[in-house]
Amino acid sequence: MANVSVVERLTNFPILMKDGRVVKAGTPDAAGAVDVNPVTRTQVKLYRETFTLSPLDDEELGIFKAQFVTLLAAPGSEERKLMLDRLSAYIIALRSIKSELNHIKFRGLNPEDTELGFGHIRPIFVYDGAAAARDNWQVVLTNSATYQAWIGDALTTPYTIGNSFGLVITHLKSLTTPSPFMSECKFEVGRSGILIPADVRGLRIGDTENGVSIVPIHTIITKPKSSLLATARADVAGTDEVALGGLVIGLGRALKATDAYPSV
């Protein structure tokens, strides 16, 4: 597990934990001896499930520290601010997925096939609601009061995340600007993670830097071999192009996928 000196160095890193959010391992807080530091805590509960968190050593933390900023949006953009605000979620997701993949060492960007790395979420990592891997982010929405298939095998059937990667989703990005069509969406993560619907009409507010419309949603972490389902509806019929904002974390062979869904 990361030692205290590493945690102390990371607290001085501007994109990491804010003052007051770090509780060193073994230090009691107001609720008792609870470690809430995403770098050092050993587990976290999410969607009625306990996620076991694999430790990160000095080298792995150094790689994350050096490369996370390269995956952020432009300085001053709303998306960059959002990703920095959810930094703890990204660290927890990395450690959770690393645990599921037998504690394989994290190598950051461009890992070898059997090494652990991360990158942006691309369509190939997501099913299209009709039992096929996506090749783009387009979703055709009708003007309807009912939800439609968006991500999954079918309207009510989730798809299974591959054996060698997981996702951490923190926001949505509509590439259809200035007037996106999606108005609401809802996610189901794993067996019990049915999340309340999210009102994404805020997508109509464009990012200050790149003009892409974004909106924060519930943090969603999908481990390897878990399941994911999402449905959506629109107030006005049209074809939207809504990308999942966040990171994919997995083995290099999965991150390199281009033509076929990386199921193994």
C-alpha positions as CSV (number, residue, x, y, z in Angstrom):
1,M,0.0,0.0,0.0
2,A,1.2,3.6,-0.7
3,N,3.1,4.9,2.3
4,V,2.3,8.1,4.2
5,S,5.1,10.1,2.5
6,V,3.6,9.3,-0.9
7,V,0.2,10.5,0.2
8,E,1.7,13.7,1.6
9,R,3.5,14.4,-1.7
10,L,0.3,13.8,-3.6
11,T,-1.7,16.3,-1.5
12,N,0.7,19.0,-2.8
13,F,-0.2,18.0,-6.4
14,P,-2.7,20.5,-7.6
15,I,-5.0,18.0,-9.4
16,L,-5.3,15.7,-6.5
17,M,-7.3,15.8,-3.2
18,K,-8.5,19.1,-1.9
19,D,-7.4,20.1,1.6
20,G,-9.6,18.5,4.3
21,R,-10.4,15.4,2.1
22,V,-7.3,13.5,3.0
23,V,-7.4,11.2,6.0
24,K,-4.2,9.1,6.3
25,A,-4.5,5.4,6.9
26,G,-5.1,4.7,10.5
27,T,-6.1,8.2,11.4
28,P,-9.5,8.5,13.0
29,D,-12.0,11.1,11.7
30,A,-15.2,12.3,13.2
31,A,-16.9,8.9,12.5
32,G,-14.1,6.8,13.9
33,A,-11.0,5.1,12.5
34,V,-12.1,5.5,8.8
35,D,-9.7,6.1,5.9
36,V,-11.4,8.2,3.2
37,N,-8.3,8.9,1.1
38,P,-8.9,7.3,-2.4
39,V,-5.2,6.5,-2.6
40,T,-5.0,4.5,0.6
41,R,-8.5,3.2,1.6
42,T,-8.9,-0.5,1.1
43,Q,-12.5,-0.7,0.0
44,V,-15.5,1.5,-1.0
45,K,-19.3,0.8,-1.2
46,L,-21.1,1.8,-4.4
47,Y,-24.5,0.6,-5.8
48,R,-24.9,-1.8,-2.8
49,E,-21.7,-3.5,-3.7
50,T,-18.3,-3.4,-1.9
51,F,-15.4,-2.6,-4.2
52,T,-12.0,-4.0,-3.1
53,L,-9.3,-1.5,-3.9
54,S,-5.8,-2.7,-5.0
55,P,-2.9,-0.7,-3.7
56,L,-0.8,1.6,-5.9
57,D,2.9,1.8,-5.4
58,D,5.1,4.9,-5.8
59,E,5.8,4.2,-9.4
60,E,2.2,3.7,-10.3
61,L,1.1,6.9,-8.5
62,G,3.9,8.7,-10.3
63,I,2.6,7.5,-13.7
64,F,-1.0,8.5,-12.8
65,K,0.2,11.9,-11.6
66,A,2.2,12.6,-14.7
67,Q,-0.3,11.3,-17.3
68,F,-3.8,12.1,-16.0
69,V,-3.4,15.7,-17.0
70,T,-2.8,14.6,-20.6
71,L,-6.3,13.1,-20.8
72,L,-8.0,16.3,-19.6
73,A,-9.8,18.8,-21.8
74,A,-8.4,22.3,-22.6
75,P,-7.4,24.5,-19.6
76,G,-10.3,26.6,-18.5
77,S,-12.9,24.3,-20.0
78,E,-15.9,23.1,-18.0
79,E,-15.1,19.5,-18.8
80,R,-11.6,19.8,-17.3
81,K,-13.0,21.3,-14.1
82,L,-15.5,18.5,-13.9
83,M,-12.9,15.8,-14.3
84,L,-10.7,17.4,-11.7
85,D,-13.6,17.5,-9.3
86,R,-14.2,13.8,-9.8
87,L,-10.5,12.9,-9.4
88,S,-11.2,10.7,-6.4
89,A,-13.6,8.6,-8.5
90,Y,-11.0,8.0,-11.1
91,I,-8.4,6.8,-8.6
92,I,-11.0,4.5,-6.9
93,A,-12.0,3.1,-10.3
94,L,-8.4,2.5,-11.3
95,R,-7.7,0.6,-8.0
96,S,-11.0,-1.3,-8.2
97,I,-10.4,-2.5,-11.8
98,K,-6.8,-3.3,-11.0
99,S,-8.0,-5.5,-8.2
100,E,-10.4,-7.3,-10.5
101,L,-7.5,-7.9,-13.0
102,N,-5.3,-9.7,-10.4
103,H,-3.4,-6.6,-9.3
104,I,-1.6,-6.2,-12.6
105,K,0.8,-3.2,-12.5
106,F,-0.5,0.1,-13.9
107,R,1.6,1.4,-16.7
108,G,-0.5,4.4,-17.9
109,L,-0.9,5.4,-21.5
110,N,0.0,2.9,-24.3
111,P,0.5,-0.2,-22.2
112,E,1.6,-3.6,-23.6
113,D,-1.2,-6.1,-24.2
114,T,-0.9,-7.7,-20.8
115,E,-0.3,-4.4,-18.8
116,L,-2.8,-2.2,-17.2
117,G,-3.4,1.3,-18.7
118,F,-6.1,3.9,-19.3
119,G,-7.5,6.1,-22.0
120,H,-10.6,7.9,-23.2
121,I,-13.9,6.0,-23.7
122,R,-14.4,5.2,-27.3
123,P,-17.7,3.9,-28.9
124,I,-16.1,0.4,-29.4
125,F,-16.3,-0.2,-25.6
126,V,-20.1,0.3,-25.6
127,Y,-23.0,-1.7,-27.0
128,D,-25.6,0.2,-29.1
129,G,-28.9,-1.0,-27.5
130,A,-29.2,-3.6,-30.3
131,A,-26.6,-6.2,-29.3
132,A,-23.8,-4.8,-31.3
133,A,-20.7,-2.8,-30.4
134,R,-20.9,0.9,-31.4
135,D,-18.8,2.5,-34.1
136,N,-20.1,6.0,-33.3
137,W,-21.9,7.9,-30.6
138,Q,-25.1,8.6,-32.6
139,V,-28.5,7.8,-31.0
140,V,-31.8,8.3,-32.8
141,L,-34.4,9.7,-30.4
142,T,-38.1,10.1,-31.0
143,N,-40.3,12.7,-29.3
144,S,-41.6,10.3,-26.7
145,A,-42.6,10.1,-23.1
146,T,-41.1,6.6,-22.9
147,Y,-37.4,5.7,-22.7
148,Q,-35.6,4.2,-25.7
149,A,-32.7,1.8,-26.0
150,W,-29.4,3.6,-25.9
151,I,-26.6,1.4,-24.4
152,G,-27.0,-2.4,-23.9
153,D,-28.1,-5.5,-25.7
154,A,-31.8,-4.4,-25.9
155,L,-34.2,-2.0,-24.3
156,T,-34.3,-3.9,-21.0
157,T,-31.2,-6.1,-21.4
158,P,-27.8,-4.9,-20.3
159,Y,-24.6,-5.8,-22.1
160,T,-21.6,-7.5,-20.4
161,I,-18.4,-5.5,-19.9
162,G,-15.3,-7.3,-21.3
163,N,-13.1,-9.5,-19.2
164,S,-10.1,-7.1,-19.4
165,F,-11.4,-3.6,-18.9
166,G,-13.8,-1.4,-17.0
167,L,-15.3,2.1,-17.3
168,V,-15.6,5.1,-15.1
169,I,-18.2,7.5,-16.5
170,T,-18.6,10.9,-14.9
171,H,-20.3,13.0,-17.6
172,L,-22.0,13.1,-21.0
173,K,-20.9,15.1,-24.0
174,S,-23.2,16.0,-26.9
175,L,-21.4,16.6,-30.1
176,T,-24.7,17.9,-31.6
177,T,-24.5,21.6,-30.8
178,P,-25.9,24.0,-30.1
179,S,-29.1,22.1,-29.5
180,P,-28.8,18.5,-28.4
181,F,-31.9,16.3,-28.4
182,M,-31.4,14.0,-25.4
183,S,-33.4,15.2,-22.4
184,E,-33.2,12.4,-19.8
185,C,-31.3,9.2,-19.3
186,K,-31.0,6.5,-16.8
187,F,-28.4,3.8,-16.0
188,E,-28.4,0.4,-14.5
189,V,-25.0,-0.8,-13.3
190,G,-24.6,-4.5,-12.3
191,R,-27.3,-6.4,-10.5
192,S,-28.5,-3.8,-8.1
193,G,-27.2,-0.4,-9.3
194,I,-30.4,1.0,-10.7
195,L,-29.7,4.8,-10.6
196,I,-32.3,7.5,-10.6
197,P,-32.9,9.1,-14.0
198,A,-30.7,12.1,-14.8
199,D,-32.1,15.3,-16.4
200,V,-29.6,16.1,-19.1
201,R,-31.3,19.1,-20.6
202,G,-28.3,21.0,-19.2
203,L,-26.5,19.6,-22.3
204,R,-27.9,22.7,-24.0
205,I,-25.2,24.7,-22.2
206,G,-22.0,24.5,-24.2
207,D,-18.5,24.1,-22.8
208,T,-16.7,27.4,-22.5
209,E,-13.6,26.3,-24.5
210,N,-14.4,23.7,-27.1
211,G,-18.2,24.3,-27.7
212,V,-19.1,20.7,-26.8
213,S,-22.2,20.5,-24.6
214,I,-21.5,18.6,-21.3
215,V,-23.3,17.7,-18.2
216,P,-22.2,15.8,-15.0
217,I,-24.0,12.6,-14.1
218,H,-23.8,10.1,-11.3
219,T,-20.3,8.6,-11.2
220,I,-20.6,5.2,-12.7
221,I,-17.9,2.5,-12.2
222,T,-18.2,-0.7,-14.2
223,K,-15.8,-3.5,-13.3
224,P,-14.7,-6.2,-15.8
225,K,-17.4,-8.8,-16.4
226,S,-20.1,-6.6,-14.8
227,S,-23.1,-5.2,-16.8
228,L,-24.3,-1.9,-18.0
229,L,-27.6,-0.7,-19.4
230,A,-28.7,2.8,-20.3
231,T,-31.9,4.2,-21.8
232,A,-32.8,7.7,-22.9
233,R,-35.7,10.0,-24.1
234,A,-36.0,13.3,-25.9
235,D,-38.4,16.2,-25.8
236,V,-37.8,16.8,-29.5
237,A,-37.2,14.1,-32.0
238,G,-33.8,14.0,-33.7
239,T,-30.4,12.2,-34.0
240,D,-28.1,13.1,-31.2
241,E,-24.4,12.2,-30.8
242,V,-23.8,11.7,-27.1
243,A,-20.4,10.5,-25.9
244,L,-19.6,9.0,-22.5
245,G,-17.2,11.2,-20.7
246,G,-14.7,9.6,-18.4
247,L,-12.0,6.9,-18.7
248,V,-11.6,3.3,-19.8
249,I,-9.1,1.3,-17.7
250,G,-7.9,-2.1,-18.7
251,L,-5.3,-4.3,-20.4
252,G,-3.5,-2.9,-23.4
253,R,-5.1,-5.5,-25.7
254,A,-8.6,-4.1,-24.8
255,L,-7.5,-0.5,-25.0
256,K,-6.2,-1.0,-28.6
257,A,-9.5,-2.4,-29.9
258,T,-10.7,-0.8,-33.1
259,D,-12.9,-3.2,-35.1
260,A,-14.4,-5.6,-32.6
261,Y,-15.7,-5.4,-29.1
262,P,-12.9,-6.5,-26.7
263,S,-14.8,-9.2,-24.8
264,V,-11.6,-10.9,-23.5
